[in-house]
Structure formats: C-alpha cells, structure tokens
C-alpha cells in the first residue's frame, strides 16, 4: 500500500481537478437528466432512452441523493477508477513473477492512462465498467485458474451485476471461458460454462426489455466489415500500451507503432518460447479472446468504432503487455519500455486536455453569453440537445429556444434533431423574435458537421437571414456563438 496510495492520490488529484474544470457534454447531460427524477424514472430512462441496463444509473441516482452537483456526480466515476488502480496493482503483483518490476510501473501507467483519466471525469458508465472488468478477471483467476471454489460464488454475483451495467462486460465473461478451453482446463471450462448459463438466465428479463427498446433505435452505425473491425480493435490494443492522440495527423504514426509492437511481441515470444509460464499464456489468451469477441460484436451489432467502447480490453492489454515484459531479463529494458509508455500517456493527456474543456466548451459559452448579452435577447440553440446541456450552466436573463423543438426524453433519435422545413421554424421562432432587435444563436458545430445532412441547418440560417444579420461570431471548442441584429 505504501507504493500504490501515493499513485492513487495523484490520480485522484488530477481527476478531481478535471472534474471541477471540464464542462459536461451531450452524453453527460443525458446522465444527469436520466438520474434527476425518481428511482423508477431512472430505471425506465436507462432502458428506453439510454438503451442501457439500469445498473450504473441506479447507482448514480443513489449517489446524487447525497448531493446534486455535477462535480459530486463525476466523483462516482473518479472513485471507480481509483479502485481500479488499487486492484490492478495487487492483481498484477499476484500473477507476475516475484521479482518483476512491471506491476509497479504498469500501475502508474494505468493511473495516468488517457482512457482511465477520461473515464474518471466522464459522467457515464465507463469507469464502473473498468472497475467491474478487473474485479471479474481477479475473481475468475482465483476461482477457476487457481481452483479456489469459494471465490466462484463472488464471481457469479459480480458477473450478473456486470451484465446489468453494460453488455460489453458479457464479452469479458465469454472470453474467460475461452481462456479455460485454450489452456486445456476442460473440467473448469465446463463448470464455467454452467455459470455462464446461469448468468444468461438472470439477464433474460433485461435482454427482452432491450430488444423492445431497440425497435425505435435510429442511431446510424459504421457498417464495419470484419477487416475494419479487426483493424480498429488491433489499433486500440496498441494504443492501450503506447497511447497517442487519436487524430488524423497521428494515423500513420499509430499504424506504424502498432505494426512495430506486433513484430516485437512475436519476436520476443519466439526468442523466449521455452521460458513462457502458464500465467503468461493465460494473460495473452484472455486478451486475444476479448479482442476477438469485441471484433465480432462490432460487426454483428453495426456499432460505431468508438474508442469509448474499448474499456473491456484496457486492463487485459496492460496485463498482457506486462507479462510479455516479464520475459526481458534486464530490469533496465523493462523500465525503459514502461517509462516510454508513461511518457506517451502524459503527452496524450497534455494534448487532450490542453483546452481544459470537453466538446462544446459549454462553460465558456455560458460565461461569454452572460457577460455580453442584454435582456430581451433570446438565445436560439441548435441542435436542441444543447438546450439540455446549457440549462446546467446558464443563469442569464434570456430565454433558451431549442431548435427544432425541446429534446425529447422519452426516446433518443437523431431524427428528432433534424429541421424538417423552414415552416417549422416560422411556427417556433416568429412569436419569440418578432419584437426583438437582437438575438443569439448557439450551435453545436461538431454534432452538426458529423451528421450527413447537417440536420438541415440551412433552413435555420435562411430563416434568420430574412430579417437579421450576423454582427459578431465567436468560436469555441466544437461550438459557436453568433449575435444577430435586425436589419
């Protein structure tokens, strides 16, 4: 504990600072809305609006009964990542060679990994997913690889709870069964398979509810083929041990680094083939199984290849990489490898959080509005989910007018953010703007530009330009504020 506590303290300090400083974005505003009513409402919204099992949102609802601030709500995620770091340290020490130094260095990498920090300040389920993924693997290792049957009951409980938090945690459960088969533990594999059946039966009610809610889903996917999904997952594996900013300018560098890492892994394993222990085969087979199942999942579900969904392979990647560095006989080489990984983590953190904002930069947007506006200057916001976000920050005198209508909280459809015609704007905006000389327009440029038809924003500008003209415009991170004055 003398080693891990200072690391966790620094992790907490950084995460809490970001949690206080960074604005929420659309998904986080949905979490606040989902857990802002009764417990029954949170469960209903989780299934029908979030398309998620209710586990995380039930816990967040209970957490917010203590205090209702955004900072406090984010602290739940921060505590989950802090516990993840602690558990990672003790798990890695237990499954590594007694003289290994990598568990210490890998713990620092996990504590300041860009994904861990992202999860720590995200008002979503990713931090809880990280925590459950490592608890799962720890209990699996104790209960099945070490054949300590008393731990299997705890494993069953955690596994069922995991499924009621996020379905991606089902991939890690299935991967653990594959680990047993590939490591010739057929008796344990059959016993584990029975456990998976029990977990599946326990999940049936939730599965049926999700099937019903998916009938109204219209979120477009990426239509990934097998090769594209494999490339995304393989790139994510490399990024987990040597993270770089996921931007277009680093694409070639990331691809080259992934190829180099793959070659280094193959060369090291071939060179030290006779020194490989069962604990290393377990770690590598677990990573391979989770990556394989995640690839198939992306193809089968037509899910977007979003880095947010890669949390099931983060812990597995770092443990597998640590077991590989265990083959290096010179501690100086091991230290160099992990220090390089840590430097990449810190560099990526600096690049990612240099603006000290998340997408939208909504805190600065509201500060700008409140310092520049005058009374009787309506604020038109587009797309309408911006209204849901700004209401957590804006305290000025003017009315917020979401376009094309207030965000619906009984469902989530991209089509609800689309402007169907200029006539709909006439009906909505004419009563608000007819007696004012100035108005503001706040736009979520990132969301608009990512939509194939830009939500038909041309209708909005065509309507406003009939009687108003832009007199000033200020850009923020993925958002823009414009003031219109009557001609």
C-alpha positions as CSV (number, residue, x, y, z in Angstrom):
1,X,0.0,0.0,0.0
2,X,2.9,2.4,0.6
3,X,3.5,2.4,-3.2
4,X,0.0,2.4,-4.5
5,X,-1.5,5.1,-2.2
6,X,0.6,8.0,-3.5
7,X,-0.1,6.9,-7.1
8,X,-3.8,6.8,-6.4
9,X,-3.6,10.2,-4.6
10,X,-2.1,11.8,-7.7
11,X,-4.7,10.1,-9.9
12,X,-7.5,11.5,-7.7
13,X,-6.0,15.0,-7.6
14,X,-5.8,15.1,-11.4
15,X,-9.2,13.6,-11.9
16,X,-10.9,15.9,-9.4
17,X,-9.3,18.9,-10.9
18,X,-10.6,17.9,-14.4
19,X,-14.0,17.1,-12.9
20,X,-14.3,20.6,-11.5
21,X,-12.9,22.3,-14.6
22,X,-14.3,20.5,-17.6
23,X,-17.8,21.1,-19.0
24,X,-20.3,18.3,-19.5
25,X,-21.2,17.3,-23.0
26,X,-24.3,15.8,-24.5
27,X,-24.0,12.3,-23.1
28,X,-23.3,13.6,-19.6
29,X,-26.3,15.9,-19.7
30,X,-28.4,12.8,-20.6
31,X,-27.0,11.0,-17.5
32,X,-28.0,14.0,-15.3
33,X,-31.5,14.0,-16.9
34,X,-31.9,10.3,-16.5
35,X,-31.0,10.3,-12.8
36,X,-32.7,13.6,-12.0
37,X,-36.1,12.2,-11.0
38,X,-37.3,9.2,-9.1
39,X,-35.6,5.8,-8.9
40,X,-38.3,4.3,-11.1
41,X,-37.8,7.1,-13.7
42,X,-34.0,6.4,-13.7
43,X,-34.6,2.7,-14.5
44,X,-37.2,3.5,-17.2
45,X,-34.9,6.1,-18.8
46,X,-31.9,3.8,-18.7
47,X,-33.7,1.1,-20.8
48,X,-35.8,3.3,-23.1
49,X,-33.7,6.4,-23.5
50,X,-30.1,5.3,-22.8
51,X,-30.5,1.8,-24.3
52,X,-28.5,0.5,-21.4
53,X,-29.2,-1.8,-18.5
54,X,-30.1,0.3,-15.4
55,X,-27.2,-0.8,-13.1
56,X,-25.0,2.3,-13.5
57,X,-27.9,4.7,-13.5
58,X,-29.4,3.2,-10.3
59,X,-26.1,3.7,-8.5
60,X,-25.7,7.2,-9.9
61,X,-29.2,8.0,-8.8
62,X,-28.4,6.9,-5.3
63,X,-25.1,8.8,-5.3
64,X,-26.8,12.0,-6.4
65,X,-29.2,11.8,-3.5
66,X,-26.3,12.8,-1.3
67,X,-25.5,15.9,-3.4
68,X,-26.8,17.1,-6.7
69,X,-23.8,18.9,-8.2
70,X,-22.0,17.9,-11.4
71,X,-18.7,17.7,-9.5
72,X,-20.2,15.3,-7.0
73,X,-21.8,13.2,-9.7
74,X,-18.5,12.8,-11.5
75,X,-16.8,11.8,-8.3
76,X,-18.5,8.4,-8.6
77,X,-16.5,7.7,-11.7
78,X,-13.4,9.0,-10.1
79,X,-13.7,6.7,-7.2
80,X,-14.3,3.8,-9.6
81,X,-11.0,4.5,-11.4
82,X,-9.2,4.9,-8.2
83,X,-10.3,1.5,-7.0
84,X,-9.4,0.1,-10.4
85,X,-5.8,1.4,-10.0
86,X,-5.6,-0.2,-6.5
87,X,-7.0,-3.6,-7.6
88,X,-4.8,-3.6,-10.7
89,X,-1.7,-3.2,-8.5
90,X,-2.5,-6.1,-6.3
91,X,-3.7,-8.3,-9.2
92,X,-0.7,-7.7,-11.3
93,X,1.7,-8.4,-8.4
94,X,-0.1,-11.7,-7.7
95,X,0.1,-13.0,-11.3
96,X,3.6,-11.7,-12.1
97,X,7.0,-13.2,-11.3
98,X,8.0,-12.5,-7.7
99,X,11.0,-10.3,-8.8
100,X,9.1,-8.4,-11.5
101,X,9.1,-4.7,-11.5
102,X,6.4,-4.2,-14.2
103,X,3.4,-4.3,-11.8
104,X,4.7,-1.1,-10.2
105,X,5.4,0.6,-13.5
106,X,2.2,-0.6,-15.1
107,X,0.2,0.7,-12.1
108,X,1.5,4.2,-12.8
109,X,0.6,3.8,-16.5
110,X,-2.9,2.7,-15.6
111,X,-3.3,5.6,-13.2
112,X,-2.4,8.2,-15.8
113,X,-3.6,6.4,-18.9
114,X,-5.6,8.7,-21.2
115,X,-8.6,6.3,-21.1
116,X,-8.5,6.0,-17.3
117,X,-8.5,9.7,-16.9
118,X,-11.2,10.1,-19.5
119,X,-13.4,7.5,-17.6
120,X,-12.7,9.2,-14.3
121,X,-14.2,12.5,-15.4
122,X,-17.0,11.1,-17.6
123,X,-20.5,11.1,-16.2
124,X,-21.1,7.7,-17.9
125,X,-20.6,4.1,-17.1
126,X,-17.1,3.6,-18.5
127,X,-15.3,3.9,-15.1
128,X,-17.7,1.5,-13.5
129,X,-17.1,-0.8,-16.5
130,X,-13.3,-0.6,-16.0
131,X,-13.7,-1.5,-12.3
132,X,-16.0,-4.4,-13.0
133,X,-13.8,-5.8,-15.7
134,X,-10.8,-6.1,-13.3
135,X,-12.9,-7.5,-10.5
136,X,-14.2,-10.1,-12.9
137,X,-10.8,-11.1,-14.0
138,X,-9.4,-11.2,-10.5
139,X,-12.3,-13.4,-9.2
140,X,-12.0,-15.6,-12.4
141,X,-8.3,-16.1,-11.8
142,X,-8.9,-17.0,-8.1
143,X,-11.9,-19.2,-8.7
144,X,-11.0,-21.0,-11.9
145,X,-7.3,-20.7,-12.7
146,X,-6.3,-21.3,-9.1
147,X,-9.3,-23.6,-8.5
148,X,-10.4,-21.8,-5.3
149,X,-14.1,-22.7,-5.5
150,X,-15.2,-20.4,-2.7
151,X,-14.5,-17.4,-4.9
152,X,-16.8,-18.7,-7.7
153,X,-19.9,-17.5,-5.8
154,X,-18.5,-14.0,-5.7
155,X,-17.6,-14.3,-9.4
156,X,-21.2,-15.3,-10.2
157,X,-22.6,-12.3,-8.3
158,X,-20.2,-9.8,-9.9
159,X,-20.8,-11.3,-13.3
160,X,-24.6,-10.8,-13.0
161,X,-24.1,-7.3,-11.8
162,X,-21.7,-6.6,-14.6
163,X,-24.3,-7.6,-17.2
164,X,-26.8,-5.2,-15.6
165,X,-24.3,-2.4,-16.1
166,X,-23.2,-2.9,-19.7
167,X,-23.5,-5.7,-22.2
168,X,-19.8,-5.3,-23.3
169,X,-18.9,-6.9,-19.9
170,X,-20.5,-10.0,-21.3
171,X,-17.6,-10.2,-23.8
172,X,-15.1,-10.5,-20.9
173,X,-17.2,-13.3,-19.3
174,X,-17.3,-15.3,-22.6
175,X,-13.6,-14.6,-23.1
176,X,-12.8,-16.1,-19.7
177,X,-14.5,-19.3,-20.8
178,X,-12.4,-19.4,-23.9
179,X,-9.3,-19.0,-21.8
180,X,-10.1,-22.2,-19.9
181,X,-10.6,-24.2,-23.1
182,X,-7.4,-22.8,-24.8
183,X,-5.4,-23.6,-21.7
184,X,-6.7,-27.2,-21.6
185,X,-8.7,-26.7,-18.4
186,X,-11.7,-28.6,-19.7
187,X,-13.2,-29.5,-16.4
188,X,-13.1,-25.9,-15.2
189,X,-14.3,-24.8,-18.6
190,X,-17.4,-26.9,-18.4
191,X,-18.1,-25.7,-14.8
192,X,-17.6,-22.1,-16.0
193,X,-20.0,-22.7,-18.9
194,X,-22.7,-23.7,-16.4
195,X,-22.0,-20.4,-14.6
196,X,-22.4,-18.5,-17.9
197,X,-25.8,-20.2,-18.5
198,X,-27.0,-19.1,-15.0
199,X,-25.8,-15.6,-15.8
200,X,-27.6,-15.7,-19.1
201,X,-30.8,-16.8,-17.5
202,X,-30.5,-13.9,-15.0
203,X,-30.1,-11.5,-17.8
204,X,-33.1,-12.7,-19.9
205,X,-35.6,-10.0,-18.5
206,X,-33.2,-7.2,-19.3
207,X,-32.5,-8.7,-22.7
208,X,-36.2,-8.7,-23.6
209,X,-36.6,-5.1,-22.5
210,X,-33.6,-4.1,-24.6
211,X,-35.0,-5.9,-27.6
212,X,-38.2,-3.9,-27.3
213,X,-36.5,-0.6,-27.0
214,X,-34.2,-1.2,-30.0
215,X,-37.2,-1.3,-32.3
216,X,-37.2,2.6,-32.3
217,X,-33.5,3.0,-32.5
218,X,-32.3,5.0,-35.4
219,X,-28.6,5.7,-34.5
220,X,-26.6,5.1,-37.6
221,X,-23.7,2.6,-37.5
222,X,-20.4,2.4,-39.3
223,X,-21.3,-0.7,-41.3
224,X,-17.9,-2.2,-40.3
225,X,-16.7,-5.3,-42.0
226,X,-14.6,-7.9,-40.3
227,X,-11.3,-6.3,-41.5
228,X,-12.3,-2.8,-40.4
229,X,-13.4,-4.0,-37.0
230,X,-10.2,-6.0,-36.6
231,X,-8.1,-3.0,-37.6
232,X,-9.9,-0.8,-35.1
233,X,-9.5,-3.3,-32.2
234,X,-5.9,-4.1,-33.1
235,X,-5.1,-0.3,-33.2
236,X,-6.9,0.0,-29.8
237,X,-4.7,-2.7,-28.3
238,X,-1.6,-0.9,-29.4
239,X,-3.0,2.4,-28.2
240,X,-3.6,0.8,-24.7
241,X,0.1,0.2,-24.2
242,X,1.5,3.1,-26.2
243,X,-1.2,5.8,-26.4
244,X,-1.1,8.6,-28.9
245,X,-3.8,11.2,-29.6
246,X,-6.5,9.7,-31.9
247,X,-6.4,12.4,-34.5
248,X,-5.9,12.3,-38.3
249,X,-2.3,13.6,-38.1
250,X,-1.2,10.6,-36.0
251,X,-2.9,8.0,-38.0
252,X,0.2,6.8,-39.9
253,X,2.3,7.0,-36.8
254,X,-0.3,4.9,-34.8
255,X,-0.4,2.3,-37.6
256,X,3.4,2.1,-37.7
257,X,3.6,1.8,-34.0
258,X,1.0,-0.9,-33.9
259,X,3.0,-2.9,-36.5
260,X,6.2,-2.4,-34.6
261,X,4.6,-3.6,-31.4
262,X,3.1,-6.7,-33.1
263,X,6.5,-7.6,-34.5
264,X,8.2,-7.0,-31.2
265,X,5.7,-9.3,-29.5
266,X,6.2,-12.1,-32.0
267,X,9.9,-11.8,-31.9
268,X,10.1,-11.8,-28.1
269,X,7.7,-14.8,-27.7
270,X,9.7,-16.8,-30.3
271,X,13.0,-15.9,-28.6
272,X,11.8,-16.9,-25.1
273,X,9.4,-19.7,-26.1
274,X,10.7,-22.2,-23.6
275,X,10.5,-19.7,-20.7
276,X,6.9,-18.9,-21.1
277,X,4.8,-19.8,-18.0
278,X,1.2,-20.7,-17.7
279,X,0.3,-17.3,-16.1
280,X,1.6,-15.6,-19.3
281,X,-0.4,-17.9,-21.6
282,X,-3.5,-17.1,-19.5
283,X,-3.0,-13.3,-19.9
284,X,-2.3,-13.5,-23.6
285,X,-5.1,-15.9,-24.4
286,X,-7.5,-13.7,-22.3
287,X,-6.5,-10.6,-24.3
288,X,-6.8,-12.4,-27.6
289,X,-10.3,-13.8,-26.7
290,X,-11.6,-10.4,-25.6
291,X,-10.2,-8.7,-28.7
292,X,-11.7,-11.4,-31.0
293,X,-15.1,-11.2,-29.3
294,X,-15.1,-7.4,-29.4
295,X,-14.3,-7.5,-33.2
296,X,-17.2,-9.9,-33.8
297,X,-19.5,-7.7,-31.6
298,X,-18.8,-4.6,-33.6
299,X,-19.6,-6.4,-36.9
300,X,-22.7,-8.1,-35.6
301,X,-24.2,-5.0,-33.9
302,X,-23.2,-2.5,-36.5
303,X,-21.8,-0.4,-33.6
304,X,-19.7,2.7,-34.2
305,X,-16.0,2.1,-33.8
306,X,-15.7,4.5,-30.9
307,X,-12.7,4.4,-28.6
308,X,-15.2,4.8,-25.7
309,X,-16.3,1.2,-26.2
310,X,-12.8,-0.3,-25.7
311,X,-12.8,-0.4,-21.9
312,X,-13.1,-4.2,-21.8
313,X,-9.6,-4.6,-23.4
314,X,-7.7,-1.9,-21.5
315,X,-6.8,-3.9,-18.3
316,X,-6.3,-7.0,-20.4
317,X,-3.9,-5.2,-22.7
318,X,-1.8,-3.8,-19.9
319,X,-1.6,-7.1,-18.0
320,X,-0.7,-9.0,-21.2
321,X,2.0,-6.4,-22.0
322,X,3.3,-6.7,-18.5
323,X,3.6,-10.5,-18.8
324,X,5.5,-10.0,-22.1
325,X,8.0,-7.7,-20.5
326,X,8.5,-10.3,-17.8
327,X,10.4,-12.2,-20.4
328,X,13.1,-9.5,-20.5
329,X,15.9,-10.4,-18.2
330,X,17.4,-7.0,-17.8
331,X,15.3,-4.7,-15.5
332,X,16.7,-1.6,-17.3
333,X,15.0,-2.7,-20.5
334,X,11.7,-3.4,-18.7
335,X,11.9,0.0,-17.0
336,X,12.7,1.8,-20.3
337,X,9.7,0.1,-22.0
338,X,7.2,1.2,-19.3
339,X,8.7,4.7,-18.9
340,X,8.2,5.2,-22.6
341,X,4.6,4.1,-22.3
342,X,4.1,6.5,-19.3
343,X,5.6,9.4,-21.3
344,X,3.2,8.7,-24.2
345,X,0.3,8.7,-21.6
346,X,1.4,12.1,-20.2
347,X,1.9,13.6,-23.7
348,X,-1.5,12.4,-24.8
349,X,-3.1,13.8,-21.7
350,X,-1.5,17.2,-22.3
351,X,-2.7,17.2,-25.9
352,X,-6.2,16.1,-25.0
353,X,-6.9,18.4,-22.1
354,X,-4.8,21.5,-23.1
355,X,-8.0,23.4,-23.9
356,X,-9.4,22.5,-20.5
357,X,-12.7,21.7,-22.0
358,X,-14.7,18.8,-23.5
359,X,-16.6,19.0,-26.8
360,X,-18.8,22.1,-26.9
361,X,-16.8,24.1,-24.3
362,X,-20.2,24.9,-22.7
363,X,-18.9,26.5,-19.6
364,X,-17.1,29.2,-21.6
365,X,-20.1,29.6,-23.9
366,X,-22.4,30.4,-21.0
367,X,-19.8,32.8,-19.4
368,X,-19.5,34.6,-22.8
369,X,-23.3,34.9,-23.1
370,X,-23.8,36.1,-19.6
371,X,-21.0,38.8,-20.0
372,X,-22.1,40.0,-23.4
373,X,-25.9,39.7,-23.5
374,X,-28.6,42.2,-22.6
375,X,-32.2,41.5,-21.5
376,X,-34.7,40.7,-24.2
377,X,-32.2,38.9,-26.5
378,X,-33.5,35.3,-26.9
379,X,-30.9,32.6,-27.3
380,X,-31.6,30.1,-30.1
381,X,-29.8,26.8,-29.7
382,X,-29.2,24.3,-32.4
383,X,-29.2,21.3,-32.1
384,X,-31.8,21.0,-29.4
385,X,-29.7,18.8,-27.1
386,X,-27.6,22.0,-26.5
387,X,-30.5,23.3,-24.5
388,X,-30.3,20.3,-22.2
389,X,-26.6,21.0,-21.6
390,X,-26.8,24.7,-21.2
391,X,-29.6,24.6,-18.6
392,X,-27.0,23.1,-16.2
393,X,-24.8,26.3,-16.5
394,X,-26.8,29.2,-17.9
395,X,-28.1,31.7,-15.3
396,X,-28.7,34.8,-17.5
397,X,-32.0,36.7,-18.1
398,X,-32.9,35.4,-21.6
399,X,-35.0,32.5,-22.8
400,X,-33.3,29.5,-24.4
401,X,-35.1,28.4,-27.6
402,X,-34.1,24.9,-28.7
403,X,-34.4,24.1,-32.4
404,X,-36.3,22.3,-33.9
405,X,-38.0,21.5,-30.5
406,X,-37.1,20.7,-26.9
407,X,-35.1,17.5,-26.7
408,X,-37.4,14.5,-26.1
409,X,-36.6,12.5,-23.0
410,X,-38.9,9.6,-23.8
411,X,-36.6,8.4,-26.6
412,X,-33.3,9.2,-28.4
413,X,-33.4,9.6,-32.1
414,X,-31.1,11.6,-34.3
415,X,-34.2,12.4,-36.5
416,X,-35.6,14.5,-33.6
417,X,-32.7,17.0,-34.1
418,X,-33.4,17.5,-37.8
419,X,-35.2,20.6,-39.1
420,X,-37.9,19.3,-41.3
421,X,-38.7,22.6,-43.1
422,X,-38.4,26.3,-42.8
423,X,-42.1,26.4,-42.0
424,X,-41.5,24.6,-38.6
425,X,-39.1,27.4,-37.7
426,X,-41.7,30.0,-38.6
427,X,-44.1,28.5,-36.1
428,X,-41.5,28.2,-33.4
429,X,-39.4,31.4,-33.8
430,X,-41.9,34.0,-35.1
431,X,-43.6,34.6,-31.6
432,X,-40.2,34.8,-29.9
433,X,-38.3,37.1,-32.4
434,X,-41.0,39.4,-33.7
435,X,-40.5,42.1,-31.1
436,X,-36.7,41.9,-30.5
437,X,-33.9,43.7,-32.2
438,X,-31.1,41.2,-31.3
439,X,-30.9,37.5,-30.7
440,X,-28.2,34.9,-30.1
441,X,-27.5,31.7,-31.9
442,X,-25.6,28.9,-30.2
443,X,-24.7,25.9,-32.4
444,X,-23.0,22.6,-31.8
445,X,-20.7,22.7,-34.8
446,X,-19.2,19.3,-34.0
447,X,-22.5,17.5,-34.0
448,X,-23.8,19.3,-37.0
449,X,-20.8,18.6,-39.1
450,X,-20.8,14.9,-38.2
451,X,-24.3,14.5,-39.5
452,X,-24.7,13.6,-43.2
453,X,-27.3,16.3,-43.9
454,X,-26.1,18.7,-41.1
455,X,-29.6,18.5,-39.6
456,X,-30.6,20.9,-42.4
457,X,-29.1,23.9,-40.7
458,X,-29.6,25.8,-44.0
459,X,-33.3,26.2,-43.1
460,X,-32.3,28.0,-39.8
461,X,-29.9,30.4,-41.4
462,X,-32.2,31.1,-44.3
463,X,-35.0,32.0,-41.8
464,X,-32.8,34.2,-39.6
465,X,-31.2,36.0,-42.6
466,X,-34.6,37.3,-43.8
467,X,-34.8,39.8,-41.0
468,X,-31.5,39.6,-39.2
469,X,-27.8,39.7,-39.9
470,X,-24.7,38.4,-38.1
471,X,-22.8,41.2,-36.3
472,X,-20.4,39.1,-34.3
473,X,-19.4,35.4,-34.1
474,X,-17.1,33.6,-31.6
475,X,-15.9,30.1,-31.9
476,X,-15.3,27.7,-29.0
477,X,-14.3,24.0,-29.0
478,X,-16.8,22.4,-31.4
479,X,-19.4,25.2,-30.8
480,X,-20.1,28.7,-32.0
481,X,-21.9,31.7,-30.6
482,X,-23.3,34.3,-33.0
483,X,-25.2,37.6,-32.3
484,X,-27.9,38.5,-34.9
485,X,-29.2,42.1,-35.2
486,X,-32.3,43.1,-37.0
487,X,-31.6,44.7,-40.4
